[in-house]
Amino acid sequence: TLTSGSDSSLNSVFFINESTGYISGDGGTILKTSDGGTTWNALTSGSSNSLISIFFTDVSSGYAVGNGGTLLNTSDGGMNWTSVSNGISSNFYSICFSHLNIGSVVGEYGIIIHTFNGGDTWESASTNTTINKLNSVAFIDKNTGVAVGDSGTIVRTTDGGDTWFKLNSGTSYKLRSVCFLNNNTGFIGGGGIIMKTSNGGASWRAVLSDTIWVNSIFFSNQEIGYAVGSSGNCLKTIDGGETWV
């Protein structure tokens, strides 16, 4: 166990490379490591709101989103953060960039905003697909992305986040996390379920149900992946997500 130096709840971690990484948390907390996570230093975010998700597009440019429509941007590796106006007061839960200039943010009430100019301006995406909370968003490439949320909600874009459409997930579970291994294979973890796609997110099937509450899912290579969730539980797969222990 490493010491972060913060007593706030920590919500999101993102590494740019093997050495440099960031954590965002409650109370506007942002931490940075330059030695692979051995030590962490607190940065001044300028916000007191909970920061739920953090993402960097390169060593300089990063973004953090959170409660109350908070959207922060840095252009100097986290030394200084600027609040970006977006006209939304609802909570944001996840941010992902598919390209240096193209990114999307998802949150409460099915809210999705996107940028095509590196975060200089943000606009509401063209979507009336859901009013359910969206918890996580991930992109395969600069055009294709998937967001997941409450009540089995899965929405997909094929134009970089400008428009989104709802998929039939076949489940009512709360979906918490989505990630992709490659252009075809991806996984969703949620409240008692793990789902898999083999066609770039166009359709999904359950590979494990009635399991732990999965909050986050991640693959270290094409075969080995991990899912973590309720009561300190961790699941592992060694066959590309077909079976989990």
C-alpha positions in Angstrom: 0.0 0.0 0.0 1.3 3.4 -1.0 0.5 6.7 0.7 -1.1 9.3 -1.5 -0.8 12.1 1.1 -4.5 12.9 0.8 -7.3 12.0 3.2 -10.0 12.7 0.5 -11.9 10.0 -1.3 -10.0 9.3 -4.6 -12.2 8.6 -7.6 -10.1 8.3 -10.7 -6.5 7.5 -11.8 -4.8 8.1 -15.2 -1.2 7.5 -16.3 0.3 9.2 -19.4 3.3 6.9 -19.3 5.1 4.6 -16.9 6.3 7.5 -14.8 3.7 10.2 -14.9 0.2 9.8 -13.5 -2.7 11.7 -12.0 -5.5 11.1 -9.4 -8.6 13.1 -8.9 -10.8 13.0 -5.8 -13.3 14.7 -3.6 -12.9 18.3 -2.5 -11.2 19.3 -5.8 -8.2 16.9 -5.1 -5.7 16.4 -7.9 -2.5 14.4 -7.2 0.5 13.9 -9.5 3.3 11.3 -9.6 6.5 11.5 -11.6 8.0 8.3 -10.3 5.5 5.6 -11.3 3.3 6.1 -8.3 5.8 5.8 -5.5 5.2 9.3 -4.3 2.3 11.7 -5.0 2.1 15.5 -4.8 -1.0 17.6 -4.4 -1.8 20.1 -7.1 -4.0 23.1 -6.8 -7.2 22.6 -8.9 -9.0 25.8 -7.8 -12.2 23.8 -7.2 -13.8 22.4 -4.1 -16.1 20.1 -5.9 -15.6 16.3 -6.2 -13.7 15.4 -9.3 -14.9 12.1 -10.5 -12.8 11.5 -13.7 -9.5 12.7 -15.0 -7.9 12.3 -18.5 -4.8 13.5 -20.3 -4.3 13.6 -24.0 -0.5 14.2 -23.8 2.1 15.3 -21.2 0.7 18.8 -21.1 -3.0 18.8 -21.8 -5.4 17.3 -19.2 -9.0 17.5 -18.1 -10.9 16.7 -14.9 -14.7 16.6 -14.5 -17.0 16.2 -11.5 -20.0 17.4 -9.5 -21.9 20.5 -10.4 -20.8 20.5 -14.0 -17.2 21.0 -13.0 -14.9 20.9 -16.0 -11.2 21.8 -15.5 -8.4 22.0 -18.1 -4.6 22.2 -17.8 -2.1 22.9 -20.5 1.0 22.7 -18.4 1.0 19.2 -17.0 -1.3 20.0 -14.1 0.6 22.9 -12.6 -2.3 25.3 -13.3 -6.0 24.4 -13.8 -8.7 26.5 -15.5 -12.5 26.1 -15.0 -14.2 25.8 -18.4 -17.7 27.2 -18.9 -20.1 24.6 -20.3 -23.6 25.8 -19.1 -24.3 22.7 -17.1 -24.8 22.4 -13.4 -25.5 18.6 -13.2 -22.8 16.2 -12.2 -20.3 14.8 -14.7 -19.0 11.3 -14.2 -16.6 10.4 -17.0 -14.4 12.0 -19.6 -12.6 10.4 -22.6 -10.7 11.8 -25.6 -10.6 9.8 -28.7 -8.1 12.2 -30.3 -6.0 15.1 -29.3 -8.9 17.4 -30.2 -12.0 15.2 -29.9 -13.5 14.4 -26.5 -16.7 13.6 -24.7 -18.1 14.0 -21.2 -21.1 12.1 -19.8 -23.1 12.5 -16.6 -26.5 12.8 -14.9 -29.8 12.7 -16.8 -28.1 11.3 -19.9 -26.1 14.4 -20.4 -23.3 14.2 -23.0 -21.1 17.2 -24.1 -18.4 17.1 -26.6 -15.5 19.1 -28.1 -13.8 19.0 -31.5 -11.2 21.7 -30.7 -9.2 20.3 -27.9 -11.5 21.5 -25.1 -11.6 25.2 -26.0 -15.4 25.0 -26.4 -17.9 22.3 -25.5 -21.4 21.7 -26.9 -24.3 19.4 -26.0 -24.3 16.3 -28.2 -27.3 15.6 -30.4 -29.0 13.0 -28.2 -32.4 12.3 -26.9 -31.5 8.7 -26.3 -31.8 8.4 -22.5 -32.5 10.3 -19.3 -30.6 7.8 -17.2 -27.3 8.6 -15.5 -24.3 7.8 -17.7 -21.3 6.5 -15.6 -18.5 5.8 -18.1 -17.4 6.6 -21.6 -14.7 5.0 -23.8 -13.6 5.4 -27.4 -12.3 2.8 -29.8 -11.0 5.4 -32.3 -11.7 9.0 -33.1 -15.2 8.2 -34.4 -16.6 5.2 -32.4 -17.4 5.4 -28.7 -19.7 3.8 -26.1 -21.2 5.2 -22.9 -22.9 3.2 -20.2 -25.1 3.9 -17.3 -28.0 3.1 -15.0 -30.9 0.7 -15.9 -28.8 -1.2 -18.5 -28.2 1.9 -20.6 -25.7 1.6 -23.5 -25.4 4.4 -26.0 -23.0 4.5 -29.0 -21.5 7.1 -31.4 -19.9 6.6 -34.7 -19.2 10.3 -35.5 -16.8 11.3 -32.7 -19.5 12.0 -30.2 -21.7 14.5 -32.1 -24.7 12.1 -32.2 -25.5 9.1 -30.0 -28.0 6.3 -30.3 -29.3 3.8 -27.7 -28.5 0.0 -28.0 -30.6 -2.8 -26.6 -28.5 -4.1 -23.8 -30.8 -6.9 -22.7 -30.2 -6.0 -19.0 -31.5 -3.6 -16.4 -28.4 -3.8 -14.3 -26.6 -0.5 -13.4 -23.6 -0.4 -15.8 -20.5 1.3 -14.2 -17.5 0.9 -16.5 -16.6 0.3 -20.1 -13.2 -0.3 -21.8 -11.9 -1.6 -25.1 -9.0 -3.9 -25.9 -9.0 -3.2 -29.6 -11.3 -2.1 -32.4 -13.6 -5.1 -31.9 -13.4 -6.3 -28.4 -14.7 -4.4 -25.3 -16.1 -5.0 -21.9 -18.7 -3.5 -19.6 -18.9 -4.0 -15.8 -21.8 -3.2 -13.6 -24.0 -4.1 -10.7 -23.7 -7.8 -10.9 -22.8 -8.3 -14.5 -19.9 -8.3 -17.0 -20.7 -7.9 -20.7 -18.5 -8.4 -23.9 -18.7 -7.1 -27.4 -16.8 -8.6 -30.4 -18.0 -6.1 -33.0 -16.9 -2.7 -31.8 -19.7 -2.1 -29.3 -22.6 -2.6 -31.8 -24.0 -5.4 -29.7 -23.2 -6.9 -26.3 -23.7 -10.2 -24.5 -23.4 -11.1 -20.8 -20.4 -13.3 -20.0 -21.0 -13.3 -16.3 -24.2 -12.4 -14.3 -25.3 -12.5 -10.7 -21.7 -11.7 -9.7 -20.1 -8.9 -7.6 -21.0 -5.3 -8.1 -18.3 -4.3 -10.7 -17.1 -0.7 -10.4 -14.2 -0.8 -12.8 -12.8 -3.1 -15.4 -9.4 -3.1 -17.2 -7.3 -5.4 -19.4 -3.5 -5.5 -19.3 -3.4 -7.4 -22.6 -5.7 -9.3 -25.0 -6.2 -12.2 -22.5 -5.7 -10.9 -19.0 -8.2 -8.6 -17.4 -9.4 -7.5 -13.9 -12.8 -6.4 -12.5 -13.0 -4.8 -9.1 -16.0 -3.9 -7.0 -18.1 -4.4 -3.9 -16.7 -5.6 -0.5 -13.1 -5.6 -1.7 -13.7 -8.2 -4.4 -11.6 -8.7 -7.5 -12.2 -10.9 -10.5 -9.7 -12.0 -13.0 -9.8 -13.5 -16.5 -7.0 -15.2 -18.5 -9.0 -16.2 -21.6 -10.1 -12.8 -23.0 -13.0 -12.3 -20.7 -15.0 -15.5 -21.4 -14.6 -16.9 -17.9 -13.8 -15.1 -14.6 -12.6 -16.2 -11.2 
